[in-house]
Structures are given as C-alpha cells and as structure tokens.
C-alpha cells in the first residue's frame, strides 16, 4: 500500500486554514482540502477532517464540567424551566382543546341548522309536488269529461259547414231566380208595350 502524501496533522491544519479564512468564506470539503494541500484524494482528506471534528466535539463537551454548586443551580433552573414549559404546554393544550370543542359545537349547530333548512325545503317541495299531482289529476279528469263534447263540437262544426254550403247554394239559387224573375218582368213589360 502506498504511503499517503499528507499526514493527518497536515490535513487538519489545512482544514483550519480553510475554515478560518474570512476572505473566502469557504466550507471545508474534500476538494477544498485537496486544493489547499496541492493534491491528495478528496474523499480521504475529508474523512480525516470529519473524524478530527467529531473528536473535537466530544472533547469540548467534556470540558463543560461545572463546579457542584453551579451544576446544582443549573439543574434547579432547568427543572423550573422544564416545569414552566410543561405547565405552559398543558395550558396551551387545554386551551386548544377548548377552542377545538367550541369550533366543533359551532359546526355541529350550523350543520343541524342546515339539515333542518333542507328538511323544510324538502317538505315544501314535496307539498308542491303533491299539489301539482292533484292539479294534474283534476285536469286529466276534466279532459276526460270534455272528450264527448269534443266529438259533438266536431259534429257541430261539420254541420255548420254543411249548412253554410246549403245556404250558399240557396242564395245562389235565389239570385238565379231573381234574375229570371227580373228578366221575365222585363219581357212582360216589353210585351205589354208591343200589344
């Protein structure tokens, strides 16, 4: 196996140089480390850097040991904060549930009102339909009672037409007879003059 070009310390130093360079504000990546060092496999370099950073986080958390008095004070404060947060959360949850229940009751009331309105409209529509059905039945009965008159009316119509035809024939006949009478009267007058 080939020896690495750069030691872990060189990689870590290069990482801090990239991190602390305020002018470029670059993130520490494998490629950035490779560019800073002038070579090397970016994935190996990044692995070394990330391993160093994770160890540093563990060491820095170990450095957070406080004196016993401060530790007790901190725990006391954290307990109070936790208790206050819990109390706030319980009150908030109760308030949210109360608001939700009010909203649900309002919605239920509105839905019930809408259902009642729809039932009333349905009842009105049913009443109108029943009235219309009754009216239709009455009209059908009336049509049935008028049916015989329809035939009689048709017969009367035929009779009127026949009578009008006869009347016209009589009028024509009277006109012809008047004309004949007028002609005969005129001949009689002529004959009397001649005699």
C-alpha positions, 0 to 999 in steps of 0.5 A: 500500500502506498504511503499517503502524501499528507499526514493527518496533522497536515490535513487538519491544519489545512482544514483550519486554514480553510475554515478560518479564512474570512476572505473566502468564506469557504466550507471545508470539503474534500476538494477544498482540502485537496486544493489547499494541500496541492493534491491528495484524494478528496474523499480521504482528506475529508474523512480525516477532517470529519473524524478530527471534528467529531473528536473535537466535539466530544472533547469540548463537551467534556470540558463543560464540567461545572463546579457542584454548586453551579451544576446544582443551580443549573439543574434547579433552573432547568427543572423550573424551566422544564416545569414552566414549559410543561405547565405552559404546554398543558395550558396551551393544550387545554386551551386548544382543546377548548377552542377545538370543542367550541369550533366543533359545537359551532359546526355541529349547530350550523350543520343541524341548522342546515339539515333542518333548512333542507328538511323544510325545503324538502317538505315544501317541495314535496307539498308542491309536488303533491299539489301539482299531482292533484292539479294534474289529476283534476285536469286529466279528469276534466279532459276526460269529461270534455272528450264527448263534447269534443266529438259533438263540437266536431259534429257541430262544426261539420254541420255548420259547414254543411249548412253554410254550403246549403245556404250558399247554394240557396242564395245562389239559387235565389239570385238565379231566380231573381234574375229570371224573375227580373228578366221575365218582368222585363219581357212582360213589360216589353210585351205589354208595350208591343200589344 
